[in-house]
Each structure stands twice: as structure tokens, then as C-alpha cells.
Amino acid sequence: MRALTWQGTKDVRVETVPDPQILNPRDAIIEVTSTAICGSDLHIYDGVIPGMRAGDILGHEFMGRVVDAGRGSSLRKGQRVVVPFTISCGTCFFCASGLYSACDNSNPVETQDATETLFGHAMSGIFGYSHLTGGYAGGQAEYVRVPFSDVGPIPVPDDLPDDQVLFLSDILPTGWMAAENCDIRPGDTVAVWGCGPVGLFAAQSALLMGAGQVIAIDHHPHRLDLAASLGAKPVNYRETHVAEALLEMTGGIGPDAVIDAVGMESHGLAPDRVMDRAKQAVGIGVDGIHALRAAIHACRKGGRVSVPGVHGGFADTFPTGAVMQKGLTLRAGQTHVQRYMPSLLHRIAEGEIDTTFLISHRLPLEEAARGYEGFRDEQDRWTKVVLKTPASGWSG
């Protein structure tokens, strides 16, 4: 089969690799029709995520049709399914509690040690996201093996096109959980840092949950326009003093809740960001938390901080004092995708949620490397890239 492989920093290539096989009775083999490039894939592309090996197959946002299933799978051949990016066993303490992204059993024993040492507990398995999370082959490929297929994939009706349901795999549930973690009350003001895919879905979700106003902060004009089209109030941080603007827009109180949808690779020339990048360059620290710092400082006293943006290491000058002195509540984490897929699928089917507005580029899988380059270097124009395999029937 053809698949996108990682070969090094900023070096990804579509190559011919062996087809996946059923290894466990609960496995299924999916023939991929559509797969997307995620913002967190760019962390791998930029060489920020450790544990990658040459030849690893990338991608964790994908869907397709079942072509084979083990005897323990609940799927049947021919079903059209969307697959969550987190791999979850469904039976451990965490899965039983609905905390699917904290699964104890999906990251094999031989690859658990690194994250257990780094975080105190081992991470769960994730498709196409380094050997820290199990080394599973990803979905930017023609076929993919899906472990625990009786827990993760959700069947979708044939009358809903791929583009409408593909983002159930990650970014739509991630945006929804980000808003849910804000504990939104009717009329609340929610400020979102970052108008990438997750930030836009977080803004959309917050409005659906009853926020009185959502303020979207970014510097890319088109992305700010997309946020405005959803009903958010755009703020360009290159043209506006964000902290002052937020106070003015909230009667001097500050936002009730804030969302860091940027993560560890926030950009800009603010002094703290420049310091973060300098330390990264010499191997001191990993994360850049300029957006998170700004969000915490802007949040009103007694407010809520939600962190869907990816953070993977340690950070200097974290504003612990602001969190404590203002009495902030901070919630973060990988998304428990399986928890949200059924209800979000229903909202899509009912026309309550649109996801297709985000897609700027559709490319054949063979042009995936170009998709990565464009998505990284032209973020205002390349808002979301969907890759189509021959099985999709897409002709461009």
C-alpha cells in the first residue's frame, strides 16, 4: 500500500509499505477514504516530538470502510466508520470511567517507560504519533490496522459525506471538550487563543453551549474571518493590545473562561516567547507557553482555564502565582473522543454543526508532503488539509 512516512525533521514521503494485518482478535483493517493533517502533526514535522523512527506512518485523523475484522471486533465488512485518534481498550479503570484518552492498556509495555518517567504515568496509545504512544502506524495511508475496534470506531451513515464527519476523529470532539472544560454558564464570555482548527471548533462549541460572547484571538486575517463567521468577535493580536481589549469587552472584569488552543509552539516576538525559543534551541525546556501565559493573565478572578493545545514537556516561567492568587481552575488533557462521537454525529446529521467550512485544501494522498508544507508555512490560507485516497473515488 501507499502511506506517508516520516524520515526526519521536515522530511515526509509517500512510500510503498507492507499492508497491515490482523494481529489480535479485536483488530479491524480499515481501507482509508479520507484522512486529514492535524496541527499536532506539525509538531512531528518540525521535530519537536521525540520517539519518532524513520519509516513511521503518520496520521491520526482518518475514516474509511472495514475490509477485515477479527472475531472479537464489533465491526463488519463494508461498514463505513470514523476512527478516534486515541486507542482505548474499553475495560481498564480509565476507559470504564469515560476517560478514554487515559487508557492503561493501549500503550504496549515496551513503550510505556518513557512517558511514565516524563509524566508520572504512561500515556495511552495514539495512531501515528511516535513510539512514546505505542508506535502505532497512522492513518495517512491506504489501509490501517485499528486495535480495540470494538471500542473506538463509530459507524456513519452513507448519506453523510466524508468531509462532514471526518473531523469526529479528533478536532471536533477536541474543540467540544475544550469548551466543556470551561464550565460555560449562560452569558459567559469565553476568550480563545488561536483560530486554527481546534480553536475554531472550540469557539463554535462555546457558542452552542450558551456563551454570551466568544472572543477569538489570532493574527491570521482569514482565520479571524472564519471565527467571525461562526459568531465570534475577532481580535488581531498584532493590531490590538489583547489584555486591554479583553478588559474593555468585559466591563473591566476579564473573560469568565479562556482557552489555549495554540499549545507548545506558540509564535510571536513577545519577550517571553523569544526566551522560550532560545532555551529550546540549546536543549533547555521543551514547551513554549506564551499563549497559555497570556490566557491565564487575562482570565478573570475565579475563572476557568481550558487547555486543548498540545503541551508535551516542561515550561519555564509558568504563572503559578496568577493561578493561585486569582483562584483559577485549570483543566487540560487529550480528548476522550469516544465519549463525544455519538452526540456530535447526531448534531452533524441534524445540521446543527457544520465542519466543512474549515477545509481549504483537498489533495490526493500522493501529495501529502505538499500538504504538510503548505499547512505549516501558509497557515492563513491553508486552514485544513484533507487527503483523499483512491478508495474515496475523489477525482479533484
FENVENCOR-V798585 format. One record per backbone hydrogen bond with DSSP energy under -0.5 kcal/mol. CO is the residue of the C=O (numbers start at 1). NH is the residue of the N-H. If there is no record, write none. Layout:
CO & NH
CO & NH
//
This chain:
1 & 17
2 & 142
3 & 5
3 & 15
4 & 58
5 & 13
6 & 55
6 & 56
8 & 7
8 & 11
11 & 7
11 & 8
13 & 5
13 & 15
15 & 3
15 & 17
24 & 27
25 & 72
25 & 73
26 & 149
27 & 70
28 & 30
28 & 146
29 & 67
29 & 68
30 & 32
30 & 144
31 & 65
33 & 389
34 & 63
35 & 387
36 & 38
36 & 61
37 & 385
38 & 41
38 & 42
39 & 42
40 & 43
40 & 44
41 & 45
42 & 46
43 & 48
43 & 49
44 & 47
45 & 10
48 & 50
51 & 131
53 & 56
56 & 6
57 & 138
58 & 140
59 & 139
60 & 62
61 & 36
62 & 83
63 & 33
63 & 34
64 & 81
65 & 31
66 & 78
68 & 29
70 & 73
76 & 79
79 & 66
79 & 81
80 & 156
81 & 64
82 & 154
83 & 62
85 & 127
86 & 88
87 & 125
92 & 96
93 & 97
94 & 97
94 & 99
95 & 98
98 & 100
99 & 102
100 & 103
101 & 124
106 & 108
108 & 111
109 & 112
109 & 113
112 & 116
113 & 117
114 & 118
115 & 119
116 & 120
125 & 87
126 & 129
126 & 136
128 & 59
130 & 133
130 & 135
131 & 134
133 & 126
136 & 128
139 & 141
140 & 4
142 & 32
144 & 30
145 & 147
146 & 28
146 & 149
148 & 151
148 & 152
154 & 82
157 & 160
159 & 161
161 & 164
161 & 165
162 & 165
162 & 166
165 & 168
166 & 169
167 & 170
167 & 172
167 & 173
169 & 85
170 & 174
171 & 175
172 & 176
173 & 177
174 & 178
175 & 179
176 & 180
177 & 181
179 & 182
179 & 184
180 & 183
185 & 188
188 & 190
188 & 212
188 & 213
189 & 256
189 & 257
190 & 215
191 & 193
191 & 259
192 & 194
192 & 217
193 & 261
196 & 200
197 & 201
198 & 202
199 & 203
200 & 204
201 & 205
202 & 206
203 & 207
204 & 208
205 & 209
206 & 211
207 & 210
210 & 187
213 & 190
214 & 216
214 & 233
215 & 192
215 & 217
216 & 218
216 & 235
217 & 194
218 & 237
219 & 221
220 & 224
221 & 225
222 & 226
223 & 227
224 & 228
225 & 229
226 & 230
227 & 230
227 & 231
227 & 232
228 & 231
232 & 234
233 & 216
235 & 218
235 & 237
236 & 239
236 & 240
240 & 242
241 & 245
242 & 246
243 & 247
244 & 248
245 & 249
246 & 250
247 & 250
247 & 252
248 & 251
250 & 253
255 & 300
256 & 304
257 & 191
258 & 306
259 & 193
259 & 261
260 & 309
263 & 266
264 & 288
270 & 274
271 & 275
272 & 276
273 & 277
274 & 278
275 & 279
276 & 280
277 & 281
278 & 282
279 & 284
280 & 283
283 & 285
287 & 289
288 & 266
289 & 293
290 & 294
291 & 295
292 & 296
293 & 297
294 & 298
295 & 299
300 & 303
303 & 329
304 & 258
305 & 331
306 & 260
307 & 333
310 & 264
314 & 286
314 & 287
318 & 320
319 & 323
320 & 324
321 & 325
322 & 326
323 & 328
324 & 327
326 & 302
328 & 330
329 & 305
331 & 307
335 & 337
336 & 339
336 & 340
337 & 340
337 & 341
338 & 342
340 & 344
341 & 345
342 & 346
343 & 347
344 & 348
345 & 349
346 & 350
347 & 352
347 & 353
348 & 351
355 & 358
356 & 359
361 & 386
363 & 388
364 & 367
365 & 368
367 & 371
368 & 372
369 & 373
370 & 374
371 & 375
372 & 376
373 & 377
374 & 378
378 & 381
378 & 382
381 & 383
384 & 360
384 & 361
384 & 386
385 & 37
386 & 363
387 & 35
388 & 365
389 & 392
389 & 394
390 & 393
//
